């Protein structure tokens, strides 16, 4: 009995030792320090736009928090689909992230017949980071000073006024289509292949109006180069407090286009990595320095749980599907 007891004790000791050894081998893979090398933050649009601005501001702060460089990689094309596809197919290890706008995740599914990613299953949402609004601006030569006056002019001159956008199916296009539908007017859509061309022709006086990201026009509005008639969100922008929300105009109470951006990882990324990134992103986006910096561009910083972000994607996908169906918009 003593021999058997001794053998049992030895067996238990060996088993425990082997288990501890196995855990020791596995520990670096499961609980090693994250991150231990630079992280790629893919922006699915060219450099220089509002999305790139927000992503680079986040990357700098997040890199400081993580102790590793967060490198912005611009991969534009197909309304953001090319960059999103690259992240969806990347290793789910937390070293390739997507900085996405609302359109990439909630508009593209209804706009493109074939996407190689599913916004609701190909990614692990981490956190929303920014909220902003489009701004309805008109050429100063257009003798209107309010949304109501613009609607009245468009009704009096059907098909004569024009609005430009950065491309078919973009938020600038669909915001214009929503305006037409709400006002019951006919305004010709002039699509461009990118924001810069649309804005340049508008500023040159060749386009009657635009509805695009507020940060693209704040300085021009302050300088009197364009006239701002309304913001598309329900709240006025602190940086332009005298510009009303379009929804304040009688007959436009249902009009709202609120834009957001956020960070996602490939589906299957460990929850521990998601939680760490969520915590650090929250610290960066709620810092007084970041809040003040973004406010100057008419952008509100924010932070959310992964679950709240996922729910917002689902809600807005259904909303924009209806708008796209009504407008008949299709991808270029």
N, C-alpha and C positions, 0 to 999 in steps of 0.2 A: 504493500500500500504506500509505503514511504517512497519507493522508487517511482511508482505511478504518479504520486503527487509531485515529486520532483520533476518528472518528465513534463507533466502538465504545466508546471510553473515555467520551465525552460521554453516550452512551446509558446506559452502566452508572451513571454519576454521577447522571443524571436519574432512572433507575429506583430507585437507592438513596434519592435524595432524596424521591421520591414515596412509597416504602415507609415511610420514616421519618415523613413527613408523615401518612400514613394511620394509622400506629401511634400517632402523637401524638394524633390525633382520637379513636381508639378507646380509648386508655389509661384515661381517666377512667371509661368504662363497665366496663372489665374489671378495673382495679386501683386504682380510686379509693379514698379512705379510707372504711373501714366501721367504725362507722356514722357518718353525718354528720347524722342527725336522730333524734328519739326512737323507741324501739321499743315496740310493743304486746305485752304478755304476756297472752294470753287465758286466763282461768281459767273452765272451763265449769261453774262452780257459784256459788251466791250468796256474797256476802261474809260473813265471820264464822266460817266453818268451818275445820277443820284444813287443808284444801287451800289455802284463801285465806291462812292464816297462813304456810304454807311458801312459797307463791308470792311473797308480799310481802317476806319475809325475803330470798329470792333476788334479787328485783328491785332491792332497795336496794343490795346488794353488787355485783350485776352492773352496775348503772348506774355505780357508782364505778369499776369496772374499765374499762368501755367509754368513759367520758367523755360519755355521753349518758343521758338519763333512760330508764328502763324502766318503762313505765306499765302497771299491772295493770288489766285490763278484765274484769269479771265478766259472763259471758253464760251464765246457768244455764238449765236446762230439758232434758227428755227424757233424764235420766240422763247429762248431759254432752254429748249428741249435738249440740245446737244450737251450742255453742261450738266443738266440734271441726269441725263442718261449715263454720263461718265461716273457720277457719284453713285448712282443706283447699282452699278456693276463693280464698284470698288470693294476692297476687302472691308468687312465690318469690324474694324479694329480701332476706330476713333481717330485715325490719322488722315482721313479724307472726309471733309464736311462740305455741305452745300449751303451757301447763303442765297436763299430764294425769295423772290417776290411772290405776291399773291397770284399773279397771272400764271406763273410757271406751274403752280400746283392746283389752281382751281379753274383756270380758263382753258389751258391747253388740252385737257381731256375731252372737251366738247368741240375744240377747234381743229385738232389734228386727228385724222382717221386712224393713223397708226403711230402710237407712241411706244417706245421701248422701256417705258417705266410707268408704274401705276402710283400716282401721288399718295394713295392711301395704304399701299402695301409695300412699296419699294423702299420706303424711308422710315427711319425712327425719328420723329420730331423731338427736338431738344428744347427750344424756346423761341417764342416770338421776340423780336428785338426793337422794332420800330413801327410806329403808326404815322401815317401822313395822309394828305388829301391831294386831290387834283384841284387845279385852279382854273376857272373859266375866265379867259382873257380875250379881249377883242382888240382889233387894230384901232388906234386912236382916230383914224379917218371915219370909222363907223360911228355915226352920231347916235349912240345909245349909251345910257348911263346906268341901266339896271337890267336884271334878267327879264323882267316884264316887258321892258322896251325892246329888248332883243327878240323875244318871242313874237311881239307884235310886228316888228320889222320883217321877220322871217315869214310870217303869215301873209304880209302884204307883198312880198317878193319871193314867191315859192321857187326854189331851185336856183336862185341867184347867189345866195350866200354860200360860203364854203367853210369847211373845217378840216384841218390837217391832223394826221396822227402818225405815230411811228410804225404803223403797219396794220394790216387787217387782223382783227382779233385782239389787238393790244388794249390795255385799259383806256388809253387815250381815245381809241376808236369806239369802244363799247360805251364809254361815258358819253360820247357824242351821240351815239345811237339812242341811249336812254333819254338824253335831253330832247331829241327830235320826237321820240315817242310820247314823252310826258307833255311836251308843248303842242304836239299835233302839227308839226311843221316839216317842211322839206328843205333840208340843208345838204348840199353835196359834200360827200366825204372824199378827201384827197389823201390816199395813203402814201407813205414814204417808207423807205427801207432804213429805218432808224430815226431816232429823235432829232439829231442835229439837222438833218435836211428839212424836217417838218418845221422846226423852230426857225431856221434861217429864212425860209420862204415866208413864214408868218411875219417875222420881224421886218422883212423887206416889203411888206404890204401886199403880197400876192395872195394871201389867205385872209378870210374875214375873221376867223376865231379859232381858238384852240382850247381843249380841256386836257391839261397835262399836269404832271407832278409839280406841285407848288414851288419846290426848290429851284425849278428851272426858270421861274419868272419873278421871284421876289425882288431882285435888284432892279429888273426892268420896270416893275410896277412902281417902286420907290422913286425911280428916276423919271417917271412919266412917259417911258417909251411905249408901254402898253397899258391898257385899262383893264383892271380886274373887276369883274361883275359879281363873282361869287365863288365860294369854296364848295366842294362836293360833299364834304363831311357835314355832319349835323352841328358840329361845334366850329366856331370861328377860330382862325389861327391867331395865337397871341402875337405873332410877328406882324400880322396885318389885321389888327382889331376892328378896323372900319369896314372891312370887306365882309358882307353877310354870307351866311350859308344859303345855298340855292334853295334849300328846303324852307327858308323863311318867306319865299315868294308865294303868294296865293296861287294855288293850282300845282305847286311843286312840292307839297309836303311829303310825298313819298319818295322824292329823289334823294338818293344817297350813294356815294361811292367812297368808301373808306378803304385805304390801302394799307397793307402791312408787309413786313418782311420778317424772316426768321432763319434759324439755323437747324439743319437736319443732318442726320448721319445715315449711312446705308442700313437697311433693315437687318436685324440680327446683331447689331452692336451691343455689347454687354451693358446691362442696366447700370452697373457701377460707373462706367464711362459716361453714359448719358447723364447720370445724376451729378457727377463732378463738373461736366461741361455746363450743365444747367445752372449750377450754383455759381460758377465763375462768370458766366455770361451775365447772370443777374447782377452780380457785384459791379461789373463793368458798365452795364447799361443804366444802372441807377445811381452811378457816381455823379456828384454835382458837376464835375468837369464835362462829362459826356452829355448830361441833360442840357447844360448851357450851350455847348457846342452845336448840338443838333437843333436846338430851338431857333438858332439863328438862320437855319435853312427851312424853318417851318415844319420840322420833323420832331415828333414826340418819341422819346425812348420808352421802352416797356420791357416787361419780363413776364413769362408765363410758365406754368407747369407743362411737361410734355403732353399730358392728357388734354389740357385746355387747348393747346396748339392743334392737336389732332382733331378735336371737335370743331374748331374754327375752320379748318381745311374742309371738313365734310359739309358744314353749313354753306360756305361760300361756293363750293363746287355746284351744289344744287341751285343756288341763286343765279350764278353766271350761265349755267346750262340753259335756263329759261331766256335770258337776255340774248344769248347767241342764237338760239332757235328763232326768236322773234326778228332778229336783225338779218338773219341769213348769212352771217359772217362765216368765212372759210379761211383756212390758212393760205398764205401766199404760195 
